[in-house]
């Protein structure tokens, strides 16, 4: 059964997610749910637990699924991620599984340093740039109750994706 992705304006998407403190079988199950939902989504390269109605600080990212080539770390399961440093700013086009059929140009840091735990509770720190950094920032925003539509420079910049016929 495919997990249901919450869509805007669902109120759970606007809540701050709770930190993960137990690294157990329930966490492993939630991570698997996130991976299934991301893979099922059209062009999904990342997903955050609140998008499935799970109010925990968990994100799954895999930029290898991107249509555009980019430097990346492959599949990332990030628990309690925290951006420790951000540099530069660039504009890029974003969409979201929780705001289907809409895209916008969003300002984000070009390079970030992120501290997080893996599914076993081990601490990690990575440096990311360009598209992968954008995806990480987008997913961490979900953990803080922020959607990409909150970051666009003007509401006129929000555009509907062209619907493709089957």
C-alpha positions in Angstrom: 0.0 0.0 0.0 1.4 3.4 -1.0 1.6 6.0 1.8 -0.6 9.0 1.4 1.3 12.3 1.0 -0.4 15.2 2.8 -1.1 18.2 0.6 -1.3 21.9 1.3 -3.3 23.3 3.3 -3.2 20.3 5.7 -2.4 21.7 9.2 0.2 19.1 10.0 2.4 20.5 7.2 2.7 23.8 9.3 3.8 22.2 12.5 7.4 22.0 13.9 8.4 18.3 13.9 9.7 16.7 17.1 13.3 15.5 17.5 13.9 11.8 17.2 15.2 10.4 20.4 14.7 6.6 19.9 16.5 4.8 17.2 14.4 1.6 17.1 12.3 -0.6 14.8 9.5 2.1 14.6 12.0 4.5 13.2 13.2 1.9 10.6 9.6 1.4 9.6 9.0 5.1 9.2 12.1 5.5 7.1 10.9 2.7 4.8 7.6 4.5 4.4 9.3 7.7 3.4 11.5 5.9 0.8 8.4 4.2 -0.7 6.5 7.5 -0.9 9.5 9.3 -2.4 9.9 6.6 -5.1 6.2 6.6 -5.9 6.1 10.4 -6.3 6.6 11.9 -9.8 10.2 13.1 -9.9 10.5 13.1 -6.1 14.1 13.5 -4.9 13.3 14.1 -1.3 10.6 13.7 1.3 10.2 14.7 5.0 8.3 12.8 7.6 5.6 15.5 8.2 4.5 15.0 4.6 3.3 11.6 5.6 1.7 12.9 8.8 4.7 11.8 11.0 5.7 14.7 13.2 9.4 13.6 13.6 12.6 15.2 12.2 13.3 12.6 9.5 14.1 13.3 5.8 15.1 11.0 3.0 16.9 12.4 -0.1 18.2 10.8 -3.2 19.4 13.3 -5.9 20.4 10.4 -8.2 16.8 10.4 -9.2 17.1 14.0 -10.6 16.8 14.6 -14.3 19.7 17.0 -14.1 23.1 15.7 -13.3 24.5 17.0 -10.0 27.2 16.3 -7.4 25.5 14.4 -4.6 25.9 12.0 -1.8 23.5 9.4 -3.1 20.7 8.2 -0.8 20.7 10.2 2.4 18.6 9.3 5.5 18.9 12.3 7.8 17.6 12.2 11.3 17.5 15.5 13.3 19.3 17.4 10.5 20.6 20.9 11.3 22.3 23.3 8.9 25.4 24.5 10.5 26.7 26.8 7.8 25.2 28.2 4.6 27.0 30.2 1.9 26.1 32.1 -1.3 22.6 32.5 -2.6 21.1 31.3 -5.8 17.7 31.1 -7.4 16.3 27.7 -8.5 13.0 26.2 -9.6 11.3 24.0 -7.0 8.2 21.9 -6.8 6.9 19.8 -3.9 4.9 16.5 -3.5 2.8 18.4 -0.9 2.0 21.3 -3.3 1.3 19.2 -6.4 1.2 20.8 -9.9 2.9 24.1 -8.8 6.5 25.2 -9.2 8.3 28.5 -8.3 11.7 30.1 -8.3 13.0 30.0 -4.8 16.2 31.6 -3.2 18.4 29.2 -1.3 22.0 28.9 -0.1 24.3 27.4 -2.8 26.5 25.6 -0.3 25.6 24.2 3.1 27.1 22.1 5.9 24.6 19.8 7.6 24.9 17.9 10.8 22.6 14.9 11.2 22.2 11.4 12.7 21.7 8.2 10.7 19.1 5.6 11.4 21.4 4.1 14.1 21.9 7.4 15.9 25.5 7.9 14.6 26.4 11.6 14.0 27.5 12.7 10.5 28.3 16.0 8.9 28.4 16.6 5.1 29.1 19.5 2.8 26.6 19.8 0.0 26.2 22.2 -2.9 24.0 23.3 -5.7 20.9 21.1 -6.4 21.5 18.6 -3.5 21.9 21.6 -1.1 18.6 23.0 -2.4 16.8 19.7 -1.8 18.2 19.4 1.7 17.1 22.9 2.6 13.7 22.2 1.1 13.2 19.1 3.2 14.5 20.7 6.4 12.0 23.5 5.9 9.2 20.8 6.0 10.5 19.8 9.5 10.0 23.4 10.6 6.5 23.8 9.1 7.7 25.8 6.1 6.7 25.2 2.5 8.5 26.4 -0.6 5.6 28.7 -1.4 6.5 30.6 1.7 10.0 31.4 0.3 9.1 32.7 -3.1 9.9 36.3 -3.9 6.4 37.1 -5.2 3.1 35.2 -5.5 3.2 36.0 -9.3 6.3 33.7 -9.5 4.2 30.7 -8.6 3.2 28.9 -11.8 1.1 25.8 -12.5 3.0 22.9 -14.1 1.7 21.9 -17.5 -0.5 18.9 -17.2 0.7 16.0 -19.2 -1.8 13.8 -21.0 -1.6 10.1 -20.2 
